[in-house]
Amino acid sequence: MPRFTVLHVCMGNICRSPMAERLLVLALRKQVGDRVDDLYLSHGAGTGAWHAGEAMNPPAARQVLLRGGDPSGFHARQVSGEMIDRSDLVLCATAEQVSYVLRLRPGARARTFVLGEFGRLLTNVKLPALDEGSAYARGVALVEAVDAARAGAASRSEDDLDDPWGMAESEYARVADEIEQTVVPLAVALTR
């Protein structure tokens, strides 16, 4: 059975997408414990290669640690068409990054969202209970349901996630809070 795979995309892959990647893993671990790595893959990339190979930005890493997550072993990378192809859900920090992803893979539209947009739409989606062993099928059904709830509408400007790079620690905390507003309910929806 394949793992349900979520790709997080931002600009440089050192702040927003790494926080989202690791905070989703944390939220999933709270739901399924040690089975998280067998059932799910949360990974990230940036639209640019400026920071390729770098560790997570220290203030972003601190936010992950403060919330109980693990920032270790992270290395920034640039998004590729192959990464998109292998992902069941693509969550981008902004609408601009959604456009970038769709230029690489136009066929990924139904599974590509702005992070805040996905979180907003998720609140209106009800899924039937699926068998315990069908994490992948549940994830795919969830993405299809959220795409149906989107009904072709564009994301809203307030769905975008601000870039905290170079800002005060409080901005990183605010952005991490916004990320959790989507990834925690996503983890629950994927596992219930």
C-alpha positions, 0 to 999 in steps of 0.5 A, a space after each residue: 500500500 503506498 503512503 499518502 504523500 503531502 508536498 509543501 511548497 514555499 519560495 526558498 524551502 527554509 521557513 514556511 514549507 519546512 515548518 508545515 512539513 514537520 508540523 504535519 508529521 507531529 500532528 499525524 504522530 499524535 493521531 497514529 503514533 509510530 505508524 506515521 512513517 509507514 502511512 504518510 510522507 510529508 516533504 517540502 521544496 521551494 520554487 527557487 534553488 537559492 537555499 538548496 542544501 541548507 538547514 531550516 532557518 533557525 527561527 523556523 526550527 525553533 518554532 517546530 521544536 517549541 511545538 514538539 516537532 523535530 527539525 533535524 536532518 532537514 535540507 532545502 531543495 527545489 521543487 520538481 515535476 517529479 516531486 509533484 507527480 509523486 505527491 497526492 496533495 500539494 500545499 503551497 504557501 501562496 497562490 503564486 506558488 500554486 501557479 508555479 506548481 501548475 506551470 510545471 504540472 498542469 494536471 495537478 490542479 485538483 490536488 494543489 491548494 494554497 495552505 490556508 485555502 485547503 484549511 478553510 475548505 476542509 471545515 466543510 468536508 465530511 468523509 465517510 469512515 473508511 477501513 482502518 488499513 486504508 490511510 492512502 484511500 482516505 487521503 485521496 478521498 479527502 483531497 477529492 472532497 476538498 477539491 469538490 468543495 472548492 468548485 473551481 473557485 480561486 483562493 482568497 488573498 487571506 489564504 496566503 501564508 506570509 513569509 516570515 524570513 528576516 522578520 521577528 521571532 513573533 512573526 515565525 510564531 504567528 506563521 506557525 500558528 497559521 500552519 497548525 490551523 490547517 495541518 492539525 485538522 488535516 491530520 485528524 481528517 486523514 486518520 479518523 
